[in-house]
């Protein structure tokens, strides 16, 4: 093989390895049941809400006497073992013989929610065999709201396998992603008060800078509209006097001082003797 052909062959091999590595590194995510065109927008929104949990792994061990000793491995919308390419989102491992059983697969996902919980369902697991008419296993994971906790308390509640159909494994865990959005604690009055105080602060600061830097004012004159604020007390007093006064402004006084009679107008006849003759 000539050197150019040898080089081209090596490049093709490297490109194939790079593509294969990229495909392996890209983890598969949940695929809800049904065609892509008919997928529920609500389910898509819930799967996006669960994305913060996708990088985490959860395990729980169950021992029932000497016959059952299992470890359950769970991931949210990711394969537990991406190298096996079995879409297993929840897997059971028998600790006695190492047998692995897929309980539910992420390519057959259902998800729905309530006010403070999200239920994630993986269907299409391995067949039961003797139980449940040989149907495929199904994992139900109840994610309950717990604020301040990304994820915790993953555990198995029960396995329902005594029915003829619709058997399932039930798990639960706590996470803040299942919590509803918190409403603002500020009332309308508080928001208006904050807005008012902010406007006052902007007015005072901006007016002060304008008076000092543009107008060139000094001292108290740097206060915006200083003359108005200086007269504000008089304006308020006049307003209160106008609104709150209970009698007409031209009403006579309610009392007369001592000697008021003597201070009254005197008749012109008493001054006659003062005129020059």
C-alpha positions in Angstrom: 0.0 0.0 0.0 1.4 3.4 -1.0 2.0 6.0 1.7 -0.9 8.3 0.6 -3.3 5.3 0.8 -1.9 4.2 4.1 -2.4 7.7 5.5 -6.0 7.9 4.2 -6.8 4.5 5.8 -5.5 5.7 9.2 -7.6 8.9 9.0 -10.7 6.9 8.3 -10.0 4.6 11.2 -9.5 7.5 13.6 -12.7 9.2 12.3 -14.7 6.0 12.9 -13.3 5.7 16.4 -14.1 9.3 17.2 -17.7 8.9 16.0 -18.1 5.7 18.0 -16.6 7.3 21.1 -19.0 10.3 20.7 -22.0 8.0 20.4 -21.0 6.1 23.5 -20.3 9.3 25.5 -23.7 10.7 24.6 -26.1 9.3 27.1 -29.6 8.5 26.1 -32.5 10.3 27.9 -36.1 9.5 28.6 -38.4 8.9 25.7 -42.1 9.2 26.6 -44.5 6.6 25.2 -45.9 7.4 21.8 -44.8 9.1 18.6 -42.8 12.3 18.8 -45.6 14.2 17.1 -48.1 13.1 19.7 -46.0 13.5 22.8 -47.5 15.5 25.6 -46.1 19.0 26.1 -46.8 18.6 29.9 -44.6 15.4 30.0 -41.8 17.2 28.1 -42.0 20.0 30.6 -41.8 17.6 33.5 -38.9 15.8 32.1 -37.1 19.1 31.7 -37.9 19.8 35.3 -36.2 16.6 36.3 -33.0 17.3 34.4 -31.1 18.5 37.6 -31.3 14.9 38.9 -30.0 13.2 35.7 -26.4 13.2 36.7 -27.1 11.5 40.1 -27.2 7.8 40.8 -29.4 6.2 43.5 -29.0 2.8 45.2 -31.0 0.9 47.7 -30.4 -2.6 49.2 -33.2 -5.0 50.1 -32.8 -8.1 52.2 -35.7 -10.6 52.8 -34.4 -13.5 54.7 -31.9 -15.7 52.9 -33.8 -16.0 49.6 -33.9 -12.3 48.5 -30.9 -10.0 48.6 -31.0 -7.3 46.0 -29.5 -4.0 45.1 -31.6 -1.6 43.0 -29.8 1.0 40.9 -31.7 4.0 39.6 -31.1 7.0 37.4 -33.4 9.8 36.4 -33.9 9.7 32.6 -30.5 8.1 32.0 -29.2 4.5 31.6 -27.8 2.9 34.7 -25.2 1.1 32.5 -24.7 3.1 29.3 -22.3 0.5 27.9 -24.9 -2.2 27.8 -27.3 -0.2 25.7 -30.3 -1.8 27.2 -32.1 1.5 28.1 -32.3 0.3 31.8 -33.2 3.2 34.0 -33.9 1.1 37.1 -32.0 -2.2 37.5 -32.1 -5.0 40.1 -28.9 -6.9 40.8 -29.1 -10.2 42.8 -26.2 -10.1 45.3 -26.2 -13.9 45.6 -25.6 -14.8 41.9 -24.9 -11.4 40.3 -27.9 -11.7 37.9 -29.1 -8.3 36.5 -32.8 -7.7 35.8 -34.1 -4.5 34.2 -37.1 -3.3 36.1 -37.9 -0.4 33.8 -36.5 1.2 30.6 -36.2 4.9 29.9 -37.4 4.5 26.3 -40.9 3.7 27.6 -41.4 6.5 30.1 -44.5 8.1 31.5 -44.5 11.1 33.8 -47.2 13.2 35.5 -47.5 15.3 38.6 -49.6 16.8 41.3 -49.3 19.9 43.4 -46.2 18.7 45.3 -45.1 15.5 43.6 -43.9 14.0 40.3 -44.5 10.4 39.4 -42.0 8.8 37.0 -42.8 5.5 35.4 -40.5 3.2 33.5 -42.2 0.4 31.6 -40.8 -2.3 29.3 -38.7 -4.1 31.9 -37.7 -7.8 31.7 -40.5 -10.3 31.9 -41.7 -11.6 35.2 -41.7 -15.3 34.2 -44.0 -17.1 36.7 -45.5 -14.0 38.2 -48.1 -11.6 36.7 -48.8 -13.7 33.6 -45.3 -13.2 32.4 -45.8 -9.5 31.6 -43.0 -7.0 31.5 -41.8 -5.4 34.7 -42.6 -1.8 35.5 -41.0 0.7 37.9 -43.0 3.5 39.6 -40.9 6.2 41.3 -42.8 8.8 43.4 -40.8 12.0 43.8 -42.1 14.1 46.7 -41.5 17.7 47.4 -38.8 18.6 50.0 -37.4 22.1 49.8 -33.7 22.6 50.2 -32.8 19.0 49.2 -31.7 18.2 45.6 -32.5 14.5 46.2 -32.5 12.1 49.1 -34.2 9.1 50.8 -34.4 6.9 47.8 -36.1 3.6 48.9 -38.4 0.8 47.8 -41.9 0.8 49.2 -43.3 -2.5 47.8 -43.4 -4.9 44.9 -46.8 -5.8 43.7 -46.4 -9.2 41.9 -49.4 -11.2 43.1 -51.8 -9.8 40.6 -52.6 -11.2 37.2 -51.7 -8.0 35.4 -50.4 -4.5 36.0 -47.7 -5.5 38.5 -45.1 -2.9 39.5 -42.3 -2.0 41.8 -42.9 1.2 43.8 -40.1 3.5 44.9 -40.1 6.9 46.5 -37.6 9.7 47.0 -37.5 13.4 48.1 -36.4 16.3 45.9 -36.9 20.0 45.6 -37.6 19.7 41.9 -41.1 18.4 42.7 -41.9 21.5 44.7 -44.2 24.2 43.2 -42.7 27.6 42.6 -42.8 29.8 45.7 -45.0 32.9 45.6 -43.6 36.2 46.5 -44.1 37.1 50.2 -44.4 40.8 49.4 -47.8 42.3 49.5 -49.0 45.0 47.0 -48.6 47.6 49.7 -45.0 46.5 50.3 -44.2 46.7 46.6 -45.7 50.2 46.4 -43.8 51.3 49.4 -40.5 50.0 48.1 -41.2 51.7 44.7 -42.1 55.0 46.5 -38.9 55.0 48.6 -36.8 54.2 45.6 -38.3 57.1 43.6 -37.6 59.4 46.6 -34.0 58.2 46.8 -33.5 58.8 43.1 -35.1 62.2 43.3 -32.9 63.4 46.2 -29.7 61.9 44.8 -30.2 63.1 41.3 -31.4 66.5 42.4 -28.5 67.0 44.7 -26.0 66.1 41.9 -27.7 68.4 39.5 -27.8 71.4 41.9 -24.1 70.9 42.8 -22.6 70.0 39.5 -24.7 71.8 37.0 -26.2 74.8 38.9 -23.2 75.2 41.2 -25.2 75.6 44.3 -23.6 75.4 47.8 -24.8 74.5 51.2 -28.5 74.0 51.8 -29.2 75.3 48.2 -27.9 71.9 46.9 -31.2 70.3 48.1 -33.5 70.0 45.1 -36.4 72.5 45.2 -35.1 73.9 48.4 -37.5 76.9 48.5 -40.5 74.6 48.1 -39.4 72.3 50.9 -38.7 75.4 53.0 -42.2 76.6 52.6 -43.8 73.2 52.9 -44.4 73.6 56.6 -46.4 76.8 56.1 -48.3 75.2 53.2 -49.2 72.2 55.4 -50.3 74.5 58.2 -52.4 76.6 55.9 -54.0 73.4 54.5 -54.8 72.1 57.9 -56.2 75.5 58.9 -58.4 75.6 55.8 -59.7 71.9 56.2 -59.9 71.5 59.9 -61.2 74.9 61.1 -64.7 74.4 62.5 -65.9 78.0 62.3 -66.0 80.6 59.5 -62.8 82.6 59.3 -64.8 85.9 59.9 -66.6 84.7 63.0 -66.3 87.0 66.1 -64.2 85.8 69.0 -66.0 83.6 71.5 -64.9 85.7 74.5 -63.9 89.2 75.4 -61.1 90.2 77.6 -61.3 92.1 80.9 -61.8 95.8 80.2 -63.0 95.2 76.6 -65.9 97.5 77.3 -63.6 100.3 78.2 -61.5 99.7 75.1 -64.5 100.2 72.8 -65.0 103.2 70.6 -65.8 106.3 72.6 -68.3 108.9 71.4 -67.0 112.0 69.7 -68.6 114.2 72.4 -66.0 113.2 75.0 -63.2 114.8 72.8 -65.0 118.1 72.4 -63.3 119.7 75.4 -59.9 119.1 73.9 -60.5 121.2 70.9 -59.0 124.8 71.1 -61.4 127.5 71.7 
